[in-house]
C-alpha cells in the first residue's frame, strides 16, 4: 500500500541510498473527511505491512541496516503508526488535568505527589502550543500563508488519524490486500477562490504553479523525403 516506503527499505538493506529531489509536486488534497480517512488508512496500513515484512527477521535487518538505520526504521514506521493508535490513551490524561476520575490518578500521585496534575496540564498546554507554532512555521511562505488561520484546526487531525489508524490495523488482519482507492475530482473549486498565479482545472480544482505564459509556436518545417535511387540488377 506504500510501495515507495518498502522499496526504500529494500534499497537501504542492499547498501543503496536514496535522496529527495529538490522539487515540488502539487496534487489534489482530500476535502471530505471520509475520503481523507480512507487515504490515510491505506498509507498507515502500508506502513504496518512494511514494518511487519521487514521485522520478520530483526537480527538480519539490524545487520543489513546498522544500528542507527534500524532505530530510524522503528521510529519512522512503528512510531508513525503508534502515534495514532495510542492517541486515545494520551487524551485520557486530560481527565486528570480536569480533576476527573482516572485509573492512574493514585499511582501518579504516589510518585509525583501534588505535582502530578500541574505537570501533566503544563505538558499538554505546551505541546499544543508547540504543535500550533510548528504548523504556522510550515505555512509561513507566501504560497501557503493563507492557510495560517486554519492551523488551529489541526486539533481535528489526530482524531481523524486515530480512526484511520485503527481502520488500517483492522484491514491488515481481515483484508490485507484490499486497496481503498482515494476518490478524486471532488475539490470544491466553486466554494474556494483561486489565488492569483494558479490555474483551476475542471474536476481537479486548483493545482499547479503560476500559469505559463503563451509562447509562439515553433514553425513547422516540411522535410521532403530524399529521391529514390534506382537499383540496377546485375547478372
N, C-alpha and C positions, 0 to 999 in steps of 0.2 A: 504493500500500500504506500510505502515511501521508498521507492526503488533507489532514489538518489542517496538516501542515508545508508542503505545496505551496500550499495556499490562503493561508497566512500570508505566504509569499514573494510570491505574486502580488498580494496586497493592498499589501504594502510597496513593490513596484515601481510601483504606481499612486499612491503618496503617502499611503496609508492607514496607520493604526497600530492594532495590536491590543493589548489589555490582558488580564491574567489576573483573573478574578473571584475575590474573596476568599471562597472556599468550599471545601468538601472533598467529594470524591466517592469513596466506597468501592466497590471491586469485588473480585471473587474472584481471588486470585492463584493461579498455577500451582503445584501441589505435586508435580509429577513433572518429571524432568529433560528427557525428550524433548519434551513439550508446551511446556516453557519455551523450549527451543532453537528450536522451530518458531515460537513467537510472536516471539522476539527476531530471528530471521532475517527474518521478514516486515517488522518495523519497520526493520531495517538495510537491507533490500532497498528499502524505500520511501525511505529517506534517500539511498541510492545513485542511485536513479532520479530523485529530485527534484533532486539535485546535477547529474546529467548533463543533465537537461532545461534547467535554467536556465543552465548553463555552456556551452550551445551557442553563445552569443554573449557572451563575457566582457566585452567593451568596453561593450556595451549594458547588461549587468547592472550594471557599475560606474557608468555614468551614471545609471541609474534608482535605484540604492540609495545611491550615495555611497560614499566610501572606507571609513568606519567600518562601515557596514552590510554592505558587501561583504566586509570582513575577518571580521566576525561570522558571516556566512553560511558562509564557508570553515571557520571554527572549529567551528560548530555541526554541519554536515553532514559535511564531509570529516574533521574531527577525530574526531567520534563513530565514524565507520566505521573510520578508520585505527588507532585505539587497540586495536581487536580484531584487525585484520588483521596489524598489526606486533607484537603482543604476543609471539609466539614468538621474534622477533629480540631483544627486550628480555630475555626469560627466558634466552636463551642466554648472557648475560653472567654469569649465576650460575656458569657453568663457570669463568670467570676468577677469581671470588671463591673458589671451592673448589679452585683450583690445577689444574684440568683443562685439556686442550688446547682452544684456541680460535683460529680464523684471525686474529683481531685482537689476539692477545696481544702479538706483537712490534711491530706498528705503535703500539699504545698505550704500550708500554714505551719506544719510541723517542721519544715526545712527552712523556710524563709521568715517565718513569724509574721508580723504585721506588715512586712514589706512586700509580700507576695502579690497582693491585689494592686497596689500602686505601680509595682514594677511591670506587671502584665499590661495594665492600662497604658502606661507610658510607652511600652514597646509597641503596642498596637497603633497608637496615635502616631508615633514616629515612623513606623513602617508605612502607614497610609500617606503621610506627608511626603515621604521619600518616593513612594510609587507615583504620586501626582507630579512631583518635581522631575522625575526621570521622564515621564510622559511629556511634560511641557518642553523639556530639553530636546526630546526627539523630534518635535514638530516645530522647532524654532525657526527653521528655514522659511524663506518667503513662499515656497511652493506649498507648504503644509501649515502655514501659520493660521489659516482659517480654521484648523482643527483644534486650536488651543482651548476653545470653550467646551469642547467635548471630552477633554481629558478626564475630568472628574467622573464621567460615566463609565470609566474603566472598572469601577467597582462592580459593574454588572458582568464584566468579562469572565471573572473566575466562577461565579455560579453557573454560567452557561458552559464554561470549560469543564466544570465538575460533571455536569450531565454528559458532555461529550466523552470524558474520560471513562466513566462507568459504562457508557454505551459501547465504547471501544473494547473494554475488558469482556463484556458480555458477548460481543461478536467474536472475539478471539476464541472463546470456548465453544460457542454454538455454531457460528458460520465464519470460520477464519478467512475464507477466500471470497467473501461477499464484498463487492465493490459498490459502496454507497455513493453514486455519482453525484457531483455537485450540479445543482440547477443554475444555469447561466441565462443571461438575457432578461433579467427582471430588475435591472437598475432603474430607479425612479428618476429618469432624466427630466421629466416634466415637473417634478417637485423640487428639484435642486438646480440652482443656477449653474451655468457652465462658466467657470472663471476665464478671464481673458488669457489667450495664449494656448488654450486647449481645444480639442475637437470633440464633437459628440457624434457617435456612430449609432444608427438605429439598432435596437436590440442589445447593444453592448453598453451604451451610455458613454460617459466622459472617460476617455482614456488618452494616453499619449502625452507627448511634449508639445510645445508650440507648433501650430500647423505650418508646414513647409511652404515657403514662397514659391510661386509659379515660376518655372524655368522654361525658356523657349525650347521647343522640341528640336532634337538634332535632325539635320537634313537627311533625307533618305537617298542613298546612292544606289542606283541600279547598276549592278555589275553584270555585264553581259558574259555569257558563257564563252569560253575560248572556241575558236573554229575547229571543226572536226578535221582530223588528219587522216587522209586515206591510207589504208594499209594494203600494200602490194603483196600478193601471194607469190611465193617462189616455189619453183618446181622442186 
